[in-house]
Amino acid sequence: MSINKVLTIAGSDSGGGAGIQADLKTFQELGVYGMSALTAITAQNTLGVQGVYPLSLEAIAQQLDSIGEDLQPDAIKTGMLFSAEIIRCVAQKVRQYGWRKLVIDPVMVAKGGAALLLSEAVESLISELIPLAWVTTPNIPEAELLTGFTIVSLSDRENAARVIHQMGSRYVVLKGGHDTGTTEAVDLLYDGEQFSYLTSRRIDTLHTHGTGCTYSAALAAELSKGRTVQEAAATAKAFIQAAIEDGLELGGGHGPTNHFAYQNRMRGERNGAY
């Protein structure tokens, strides 16, 4: 039996809604074999992040070597990397093993506002990792931090995508979920020449914890199957839309999305967890 393999390099979320946990759930639902390299352990729930405990560079490098020497992934995604040293370690291993289909989700701030990337690490992300990216998937606040300018209009988003592409990312998907002034969530895909747009209905809910992790994991899963970036982004958009619409409503704060929802819909079911 042949199955596509996807590696997530990210932090652990004890609440299960984001990070490694969200990625592996997404991989499973989309029919690919998920592997992981942890960069940090977080203590968090729907109310916020109570603690962040980065792993040693040796532990991170050894996890990546274990994958690279035996279980070559068909696609890779990064999530929470936390520090400049971890970013440099990951970039070195990506180059060492020739991993090409790299999806970078530039995780910087948790839903509750806790910093998940040290401020001094942003420059390392720009100089070390984004030049290796097949796709970079920032939301609007992350794109503002990467580019250094305020994003208000659609033309601002297009300009930001151009700048991130110039940093070296082959494709850019600038997600529109944080543009709360509209009834639609519009994601912008830029391939270096043309823009295309993926639109969905905006859902008024607090339960959006882990949406960025889940979206980029779905994108990586589809890329591992040989899909184009446009095809992969369309599936990722449908996956996260279903996960938000058919919410689980867990916890007292920013709850997780429903990773079962997409496949439930494929089977003609709605709103059930199983």
Summary of the structure (lengths in Angstrom):
residues: 274
radius of gyration: 17.0
end to end distance: 26.0
largest distance: 48.8
contacts: 975
relative contact order: 0.15
helix: 40%
strand: 23%
